[in-house]
Amino acid sequence: MNNEMNIMNNSYLYVDMNILRENVRSVLDELEDDCCIIPVLKDDAYGLGQLKIAACLAEFDRVKCIAVAHVSEGLSLRAGGITKDILVMGSPLPHQLEAAILTQLTLCVPSLETALMINEAAAALSMQVKVQIKLDIGLHRIGMDVGVELDEFIDGIRGLDNLCFAGVFSHFSHAGNDELCKEQYDRFTAGVKKLENAGINCYPRHISCSASSEFYPEYSLDAVRLGRRLYMDNPDKPRGNIKEICSWRSFVTSVKPRKAGDSLGYGSRFYLEKDAVIATVGVGYGDGLDAKLCDVHAPVLINGVECPLMVCCMDQCMVDVSGLECKVGDEVTFFGYDGKGGYISSQAQSLLIDGNEGCGLTSALSTRVARVYIE
């Protein structure tokens, strides 16, 4: 049993910070010298631990700003000692404004109403607050249409002296559609030009996420916002220059022979068609294991051999280890590297269940999974 790190948890996510640094350098090499990376560390950096990841990425001069989704995430980074600009990409809520302004978070302005609300809160504190304007170019989530709505915004913010405009951004609705992305990029640049003509600061301009930065380097502008691309390669069209930085590993807790016709799991989820040796592993959906991976019998690595998942319970799952020398304490790798030269990408696992990229699997991991950082 490999437990050199004295982990008391039933599983751990092994995060290689040196590979993370290699990935950042690889992306920077592709970008123009004046183009920066804005790491997107929402959802605890996709489950990898936002403070550790932020501290590592803050080492890079061309990481001038870090992005999160919620004010609470930005507050956590500030409390952890992160001093770089922190952009909250989601709409701030009224009760969050005082804390956000006092900790100097950069807030998203997706509407005139939000701008008025933020300005009022900042004025009450006798402070200025950095804001970035969010344009809606087709995703229709939050943001202002670049037509009449943006015109009304420009007229309505005159005299709002407590707002410091510090950029403008948007998001493609379909990063794989060339024609649509070109149309949306043109819409974004038209909105930026309108803001610039009104004397509003639009630096930095950023529209590209991980996928669009891979497909359309011509849209990189002043910065690219990267989440998945920092941690793993493109799932459909891997470029080969980004390595997976994390591996999820657990341990075998039981090994028993079972007979043909025996059922496994709650509600007799699965019946064995033939005699088999079944290993129980000490994690389940309560730890973040997606039960659909068991439904499709996705592979895991045990002693360097791929073995199929069978069923998933809340705290345990079962694996068919027939023909494999296997004992209690043997390590099980759900994705990533197994320490014996074996590898299963999180992207490959996610594609088996039509998932939202491998970062969806890491984001799902609960606090019961220890995070282990290797420098």
Secondary structure, DSSP 4 states (H G I P E B T S, - for coil): ---TT---SSEEEEEEHHHHHHHHHHHHHHS-TT-EEEEB-HHHHHTT-HHHHHHHHTTSTT--EEEESSHHHHHHHHHTT--SEEEE-SPPPGGGHHHHHHTTPEEEE-SHHHHHHHHHHHHHTT--EEEEEEB-SSS-SSSB-TTHHHHHHHHHTTT-TTEEEEEEE---S-TT-HHHHHHHHHHHHHHHHHHHHTT----SEE---HHHHHH-GGG-TTEEEESHHHHS--SSS--SS----EEEEEEEEEEEEE-TT-EESGGG-EE-SS-EEEEEES--GGGT--HHHHHTT-EEEETTEEEEEEEE-SS-EEEE-TTS---TT-EEEEEEE-SSS-EE-HHHHHHHTT-S-THHHHHT--TTSEEEEE-
